[in-house]
Amino acid sequence: MGKHKLTWLVLVSLFANSAWAETQLNLTKGVTAVSRDVYDLHMLVLYICTTIGVLVFGAMFWSIAFHRKSKGAKPADFHESTKVEVLWTAIPIVILIAMAVPATQTLIAMEDNENSDVTIQITGSQWKWHYKYFDQDIEYYSVLSTPRKQYQNQQETNVVKGKNYLLEVDKPLVIPVNKKVRFLITSDDVIHSWWVPAFAVKQDANPGFINEAWTRVEEPGVYRGQCAELCGKDHGFMPIVVEVKSAEDYDTWLNEQQQRIAAAASAEQASLSASMSKEELMQLGETTYTAHCSACHQPTGLGLPPAFPALKGSPVATTGSIKDHLDIVFNGKAGTGMQAYGKQLSLKEIAAVVTYERNAWGNDTGDLVQSADVKAVSGEE
């Protein structure tokens, strides 16, 4: 095959590639007024910079071509030229003002958190998001739903990864359309960053601080984002999914959540007087451990020392008291990566996972923990 034919074949292959056809080379406008302002600001600055580049490099290349020494050109003397100095000072000032005015207006709009219709506290936690609706008594964790075996490439090779691979969660954040939603963003461990490009919202979640942001989405739908801060080993598995519903659907969702909370409270109360067998506890405990604990302590219980200690053969899960073990799982451990699971798991799940940790991997303590034991450690009435 000739050299030219090979070159054309490579070029055709590149441009015909489906991935190239779907490539987004520019920002998207988003679905909020602020996101469109950000897009317009981006395009304005891009046009200005492109114009400056064309003029500067055009003048430079034109001068190189037509005023070179070989053609007998002699350089002009601009030394201490007042006019030139005024021009190269005034023109950049005008350009900067032309960019600063719309940029300032957009930034002011992004910081205007007043008169919100809905307020939601967003808390980053290794490695999930916690959403709490003010005045609604609704709160829950949103966790990546892509199976761990799938993104660790431990499944069969014929398993097809979904369209929203690594951008799917078990419980999305739900907000109403055409309502001003205020976000209070913080963290309970390390620095995270809540980022949804379609809303032009990207705000750091800092432990001990509350940062604010807001949005007013004009189109119902599902919008996705990610944690935009390097927050640890599972940083890449901390997606954000926001479902924007119509006013009627949002009210329906609120009612469903209230019913879910009431049902969960009833189930919690019932579990206090029930006793699960060892087989039931171990089965539920393994499921809970795999979903919430194995990322740090590993499926084998060997952990990732020193940050995440082993549970296999550890004093906490073997010779230590059940009460101390429950306290660590329920309340977490300050100064370490061990977070509190008291609000994330039910009493039954905590009882099961502690039972599992005390009897798996050869620990074999024979200890069985029930929901009533967890309740006693929680200190709640």
N, C-alpha and C positions, 0 to 999 in steps of 0.2 A: 504493500500500500504506500502511495506517495506521501511525502511529508505534508503537502497542503491538504490532501484528503483526510489525513489523520487529525490535523488541526481542526478542520471543520467538523469532524465526527465528535471530537471532544467538546467543542462549543455547543453543538446541537444537543448533546447528551446533558450538558449542564442546564441549558435553558428549558429543556423538555422535562427535566426532573420535577416530579409532583411536589417535592419539598420546596424547591425553588419557587414554584407557582404559588405556594401558600405563604411565602415569606412576607412578613410585615416590615417594611423598611422605614416606617415613620411612626410617630405617636398616634394613638387613636383618640378621637374626640371625647369619648366617654359618654355618660348618660346623665350628667349634672351640668348646671350652668357654670359652676366653678371649673369643672374638668374641661369644658369648651374654652373658657377664658385662658386656662393653662395652655391648651393646644394653640390658641391664637397667638399667645405670647411667645410660645416656642417657634411658631412659623415666622413671626415678625423678626425675632432675633436671628433666625436662620437666614431670612432674606437679606437682612442688613449685613450680616457677616459674609454672605455669599457675594453681595455687591461690592463690599470692601475688598474681598479677595480678588474678584475679577478685575477691579480697577487697579489695585496695587500691582498684582502680578502682570496684568496687561501692560501697564506703563513700564514695568521693569523689563519685560521681554521685548517690548517695542524699542526701548532705549538701547538694549543690548544689540538688537538687530540693526538699527538704523543710525546709531550714534557710537559705533565702535571705533576704536583707534585705527583699524585697518582702512577705514573710509575717510580718515583725515579729520575726524570730529575732535573738537577740543572741549573739555569740560567747562561748564559755566561756573562762575564763582558766586555761591549763595552765602558766603560766610557773613554772619551777623546781619542777615537780611530780616528786617523787622516784619515785612509783609509775610514772608514765609513762616516765621515763628508764630505770628498771630494766627495764620491759617491753620497750622498743624496743632495749635492749642484750641482754637475755637471750634473747628470741625468735630474733633472727638468729644468735646463737651456737648455739642448739639446732639450728637449720636447717642451719647450716654443718657441725656435727658429724654430723648425719644424712646429709649428702652425702659428707663426708670419709672416714668409716669404710669404706663399700663402695668408694669411689674408691681409697683406699690399698690395700685388699686386692687389687683388680684390677691396680693398677700393680705391686705386689709379684709377683703371678703372672706378669705379662708379662715381668718381668726375671729370672725363674727359669730360667736356661739350663743347669742342672746335669743330669747323668744322661741325656744325649741319646743316641739310637740311631744317628743319622746326622748328620754335620757337613758342611756345604757352604759354601764361600767364594763370595760373590757380589761381583763387581767391576763397577762401572759404568764404561762407556767410551763416548766419543762415537761413535755413539749406539746402543749395544747393551749386552747384559749378558753377562758371562763367568761360567760356573759351574764350580767345581772341587770334586770329591767327595774328601774326605779318606779315606785308606786304600783307595781304589779305583783310583787312577791314571786317573781319568776327568775330562776337562775339555773344554769347548767353548763357543763363542759362540752366543748366541741373538739373532737379528736379525729385524726386521720383514719379513714375507713379502708384504705387500700391494705389488703392483707400483708402482714410482715413478711411472710414466706415469698410473696410475689416480688416485693422490691428488694429482697435479699437474694432473688433468683434461685430460690430453693424449690419452686414448683416445677411441674412437668413442663417440658419445652413447648408443648402444644397449647399451653394456656395463653389466651390472648389478653393482653393488658387493655383496660378500658380506655375510653376516650379521655376521661378526666383523671388518668393515672397520676397519683400523688397530689391531686387537687380536689379530692373528695373527702367529705367528713360525715360522721354519723348524725350530727345535729347542726344544721346551719344556723347562722344568725338570721333572724326574721325581722324585717322592718316594713312599715307601710309606705306605699307610694305617695309622692307629692306631700310628704310631711317632713318637717325639719327634725332630723335625728341628731342628737348631741351625744358624742362619745367621750367618756372619761376613761383615759387609757393609763394603765399602770402595770406593775409586775410584782410577783411575789418571790422572785428568785434573782434572775440575771436580766440583762437588758434585752428586750425583744423589740420588734417594730411591726406595727399593724399597718398593712399596705394593701389597698384595693385600687388598682390603676384606673378602673372605670369610674371611680368616684373622685379621683385626684386626691385621695386621702392616704397619707403616709406619716404616721406619728410614732415616735419612740415610746416604748413602755419601760419606764425606769422604776426600779424598786424604791419605794419610799417617796415617790413623786407622782403627781397626777397631771398628765398632759391632756389637752382638749382638742377635739376636732368635730366636724359636723358634715352632714350631707343632706341633700334633698334630691332623691332619685325620681326621675320623671317617667321611667318606663319599668313596668313589672318585669321580673325575670330573675335569673340566677347569675351572680357575678362572683368572680373568684380572685383571690389574691394569695399572698404568702407572707411569712415572717421575713422581713428584709434586714434583719440584724443577725450576725453570726453568734448564735446563742448557745452553741454546744454541739454535741455529737449528733443529735437528731434535728438539727436546724432545718435540714431539707425536707423534713417530714412534719411540718407545722403549717398546713394550708389554712386558708380562710375562705369560707363560702358564705355569701350573703344572699338570702332569698327575699326579694322585694315583692310584696303581695298588695293586692287592691285593698281598699279600706274594709270591705265586707269580708274578704278572706283573712285579713289580719285579725279582725275581731273574732272570727271563728277559731283561728289558731290560738288566740289568747284564752278562749274558753276551753279548748282542748288541753292546753297546758295546765290550767287550773284543775281540770278533772284529773290529769295525770299526776299532779302533785298530791291531790287528795287521795288518789288510789295508792300512790307510793307510801304516803303516811300511814294509811290503813294496813298496808302489807308489812311495814316496819313494825307496827304495833302487834300485828299477829305473830310476827317472827319471834317476838320476845318470849312468848309462851310455848314455842315449838322447839323441838330438838331434832336436829338432823343427824343421820347416821354418818359413820366415818366415810363410807363410800360416796354419799351425797356431798359431804364437805370436800372430799378430795377432788371430786369431779368438777364442782363449781370453783374450787380453789385453783385448780390447774388452769381453767378457762380465764379466771380473773388475773392470775399471775402472768399468763402469756400476754394478755391485753395491756396490762398496766405496769408490770414489774420486770419482765424479761429483757426489755431494752437496756436496762442498766445492770441488773443482776444476772442477766443471761439465762437462757432456758435450762442450762445445766446447773444453775445456782452458784457458779464459780465467780460471778461478778467480773468487774474490771478494776481491780485494785490499782491505786489506793482510793480513787474517787468513789468507786462503787464496790464495797466489800463483798466478799463471798458470803452466801447464806448456808452453803453446804458445810456442815461441821462447825458453824460459827457458834459462839456462846449465846448470842441473842436468840437463835432458833433451836438451840438444844438445851443447854444447862440453865440458861436464863429463865426468869419467871415469865409466865404467860402475860401477866399484867404489863410488864415492861415492854414485851414484844408488841402487844396491842397498842400501847401508848405511842411507840415509834411509828407504827403504821397509821394510826388515827391522827396524831398531831404533828408528825414529821420530826425532823431533828435539825435544830438551828445550826447554821454554819456549815451544813453539808448539802449535798444534792438530794437528800431524802425529803420529799415534799409530803404534806399532810393529805391523807386520803379520806379524812372524815366527811368531807362534803362531796367527794367524788364517787364514793362507793356506798352501797347500802350496808346496814349492820350485818346482814347475812353474808354479803360478799367479803367484808373484812374478816368476819369469823372464819369463813371458808379459806381465804388466802393465808391467814395465820396458821390454820390447821395444816394446810398444804405445805407451807414452809417448814413446819416442825416435824413433818413426816415424809417429805420427799427427799430424793438424792441420798438415801441411806441415813438421814437424821433419825427417823424411826423413834420418836419420843413416845408415841402413843397418845399424845395430848389431843383432846377434842375441844374446840372452842365454839360456843354458841352465841347467838345474837345478844342474849342477856349479858354475857360477859363483856361484849363490846360496849353495850349501853352503860355498864357500870364504870368503865374506864373513861367514857366520854364526858362524864360529869353533868350530863343534861338530866333535867327532871323528867 
